[in-house]
Amino acid sequence: MPDALPGDAELIARSVDDPAEFAPLFDRHASAVHRYLGRRVGELADDLLSETFLIAFRRRAAYRPEHVEVRPWLLGIATNLVHGHRRTEQRRYRALARAAAEPDRPGDDPGDAADRLDAAALRGPLAAALAGLKPRDRDALLLLAWGQLGYEEIAAVLDVPVGTVRSRLHRARRLTRAALGDISPLDPISEEEDR
C-alpha cells in the first residue's frame, strides 16, 4: 500500500529544511487563492498570487498549524495584500458598476440569454454594493462567498473573534441586500450561522 501524501502542515515543516517541499502547497492551493484574488482585484491576481506564496514561503518557519489551516492562512496573506491594493479594488467595483449600465452585446449561444440577462442585472448593483461596504465587512463577506471559508476560518484569517465575524457578515449582508433591493445574490449564503 503506498504511503499517503503528506498533509499541508507536514509539507511546511519539511520545507524549512528542504525548500523544495513547499512546491506541492502551490499546486494544491494556487487555484483557490487565484480565484479569490481574481474576484477581488482582477488583473492584479497573478501578481498578488505570486506575492502571496512568496510571503508564505518566507514565513513558513513561523507557521503554526494549531492556529489556522494552510488554505485560510494563504487567503489571510492574500487579503492583507489586497488591503495594499484597496484603491484598485474600489476602482474595479466602480468600473464594473458603470460597465453594467452599458448594454451587453449578444453572445454566440442564444440559449444562454436568460442567464446573461440575470447576471447583467446583478453585476452593476452588486459591484456598487461591494464598493460601498467598509473594507473590513467586505473582507469578511468575500472570504465567505469567494474564499469559501467558514466563520472560524475567517476569524483566524482576520485575527478577530468569531462573534466579530458574525457581526461583520450580518452588516455586510444587510447593506448589500438593501443596495440590491429585490435582486439578491446572497440568498444562497445562509445567515443561519449568524443566529
C-alpha positions as CSV (number, residue, x, y, z in Angstrom):
1,M,0.0,0.0,0.0
2,P,1.6,3.3,-1.0
3,D,2.2,6.0,1.7
4,A,-0.4,8.7,2.0
5,L,0.5,12.1,0.6
6,P,1.9,14.3,3.4
7,G,-0.5,17.0,4.7
8,D,-0.1,20.7,4.3
9,A,1.3,21.3,7.8
10,E,3.8,18.5,7.3
11,L,5.0,19.9,3.9
12,I,5.5,23.3,5.5
13,A,7.5,21.8,8.4
14,R,9.6,19.8,5.9
15,S,10.2,22.8,3.7
16,V,12.0,24.6,6.5
17,D,15.0,22.3,5.9
18,D,14.2,21.4,2.3
19,P,12.6,24.3,0.4
20,A,11.6,22.1,-2.5
21,E,8.9,20.5,-0.2
22,F,7.0,23.8,-0.4
23,A,6.2,23.4,-4.1
24,P,3.2,20.9,-3.6
25,L,1.5,23.6,-1.5
26,F,1.4,25.8,-4.5
27,D,0.0,23.0,-6.6
28,R,-2.7,22.3,-4.0
29,H,-3.9,25.8,-3.2
30,A,-2.9,28.2,-6.0
31,S,-6.1,27.9,-8.0
32,A,-8.3,28.7,-4.9
33,V,-6.1,31.6,-3.9
34,H,-6.0,32.9,-7.5
35,R,-9.8,32.6,-7.9
36,Y,-10.3,34.6,-4.7
37,L,-7.8,37.3,-5.7
38,G,-9.2,37.4,-9.2
39,R,-12.6,38.3,-7.9
40,R,-11.1,40.9,-5.6
41,V,-8.6,42.7,-7.8
42,G,-9.0,41.4,-11.4
43,E,-5.8,41.5,-13.4
44,L,-3.6,42.0,-10.4
45,A,-4.5,38.5,-9.3
46,D,-1.4,36.9,-11.0
47,D,1.0,39.3,-9.3
48,L,-0.7,39.0,-5.9
49,L,-0.8,35.2,-6.2
50,S,3.0,35.2,-6.6
51,E,3.4,37.6,-3.8
52,T,1.1,35.6,-1.5
53,F,3.2,32.4,-2.0
54,L,6.5,34.3,-1.7
55,I,5.4,35.7,1.7
56,A,4.1,32.3,2.8
57,F,7.4,30.8,1.8
58,R,9.4,33.4,3.7
59,R,7.2,33.0,6.8
60,R,6.9,29.2,6.7
61,A,9.1,28.6,9.8
62,A,6.6,30.7,11.8
63,Y,3.5,28.8,10.6
64,R,1.6,27.1,13.4
65,P,-1.0,24.5,12.2
66,E,-2.9,24.7,15.5
67,H,-3.7,28.3,14.8
68,V,-5.1,28.0,11.3
69,E,-5.0,25.6,8.4
70,V,-2.9,26.3,5.3
71,R,-5.6,27.5,2.9
72,P,-7.1,30.0,5.3
73,W,-3.5,31.1,6.2
74,L,-2.8,31.7,2.5
75,L,-6.1,33.6,2.0
76,G,-5.2,35.7,5.0
77,I,-1.9,36.7,3.4
78,A,-3.8,37.4,0.1
79,T,-6.4,39.5,2.0
80,N,-3.6,41.6,3.6
81,L,-2.1,42.1,0.1
82,V,-5.4,43.2,-1.2
83,H,-5.5,45.8,1.6
84,G,-2.4,47.3,0.0
85,H,-4.3,47.5,-3.3
86,R,-7.6,48.7,-1.8
87,R,-7.9,51.8,-4.1
88,T,-7.5,49.5,-7.1
89,E,-10.3,47.2,-5.8
90,Q,-12.6,50.2,-5.2
91,R,-12.0,51.5,-8.7
92,R,-12.6,48.0,-10.1
93,Y,-16.0,47.7,-8.4
94,R,-17.0,51.2,-9.5
95,A,-15.9,50.4,-13.1
96,L,-17.9,47.2,-13.0
97,A,-20.9,49.1,-11.8
98,R,-20.5,51.6,-14.7
99,A,-19.9,48.8,-17.3
100,A,-23.1,47.1,-16.2
101,A,-25.1,50.1,-17.3
102,E,-23.8,49.6,-20.8
103,P,-25.9,47.2,-23.0
104,D,-24.3,43.7,-23.5
105,R,-23.5,42.5,-27.0
106,P,-25.4,39.4,-27.9
107,G,-23.4,36.2,-27.4
108,D,-22.9,33.2,-29.7
109,D,-25.4,31.0,-27.8
110,P,-28.9,32.3,-27.7
111,G,-29.8,29.6,-25.1
112,D,-27.7,31.5,-22.6
113,A,-29.6,34.7,-23.0
114,A,-31.7,34.4,-19.8
115,D,-28.6,33.6,-17.7
116,R,-26.7,36.5,-19.2
117,L,-29.6,38.9,-18.5
118,D,-29.8,37.8,-14.9
119,A,-26.0,38.1,-14.5
120,A,-26.0,41.5,-16.2
121,A,-28.8,42.8,-14.0
122,L,-26.8,41.9,-10.9
123,R,-23.3,42.8,-12.0
124,G,-23.6,46.6,-11.6
125,P,-25.6,46.8,-8.5
126,L,-23.5,44.1,-6.8
127,A,-20.3,45.8,-7.7
128,A,-21.7,49.1,-6.4
129,A,-22.9,47.5,-3.2
130,L,-19.5,45.9,-2.6
131,A,-17.7,49.2,-3.2
132,G,-20.0,50.8,-0.6
133,L,-19.1,48.3,2.2
134,K,-16.5,49.1,4.8
135,P,-13.3,47.2,3.9
136,R,-13.4,45.0,7.0
137,D,-17.0,44.0,6.2
138,R,-16.2,43.4,2.6
139,D,-13.2,41.2,3.6
140,A,-15.4,39.0,5.8
141,L,-18.1,38.7,3.1
142,L,-15.7,37.9,0.3
143,L,-13.7,35.4,2.4
144,L,-17.1,33.6,3.0
145,A,-18.5,33.9,-0.5
146,W,-15.5,33.8,-2.8
147,G,-12.9,32.2,-0.4
148,Q,-15.4,29.6,0.7
149,L,-14.1,29.8,4.3
150,G,-16.2,29.0,7.4
151,Y,-16.8,31.5,10.2
152,E,-14.0,30.1,12.4
153,E,-11.5,30.2,9.5
154,I,-12.5,33.8,8.7
155,A,-12.0,34.7,12.3
156,A,-8.5,33.1,12.3
157,V,-7.6,34.9,9.0
158,L,-8.7,38.3,10.2
159,D,-7.5,37.7,13.7
160,V,-10.8,38.6,15.3
161,P,-13.3,36.7,17.4
162,V,-16.0,34.6,15.7
163,G,-18.6,37.0,17.1
164,T,-17.0,39.9,15.2
165,V,-17.1,37.8,12.0
166,R,-20.8,37.2,12.6
167,S,-21.4,40.9,13.1
168,R,-19.5,41.9,10.1
169,L,-21.2,39.4,7.9
170,H,-24.6,40.3,9.2
171,R,-23.9,44.0,8.5
172,A,-22.4,43.3,5.0
173,R,-25.4,41.2,4.0
174,R,-27.9,43.7,5.3
175,L,-26.3,46.6,3.5
176,T,-25.8,44.6,0.3
177,R,-29.4,43.4,0.3
178,A,-30.6,47.0,0.9
179,A,-28.4,48.2,-2.0
180,L,-29.7,45.4,-4.3
181,G,-33.4,45.8,-3.5
182,D,-35.4,42.9,-4.8
183,I,-32.5,41.1,-6.6
184,S,-30.1,39.4,-4.2
185,P,-27.2,37.0,-5.0
186,L,-26.8,36.5,-1.2
187,D,-29.7,34.2,-0.7
188,P,-27.5,31.0,-1.1
189,I,-25.2,32.4,1.6
190,S,-27.3,31.4,4.6
191,E,-27.5,33.6,7.7
192,E,-28.4,30.6,9.8
193,E,-24.9,30.7,11.4
194,D,-25.5,34.3,12.5
195,R,-28.1,33.2,14.9
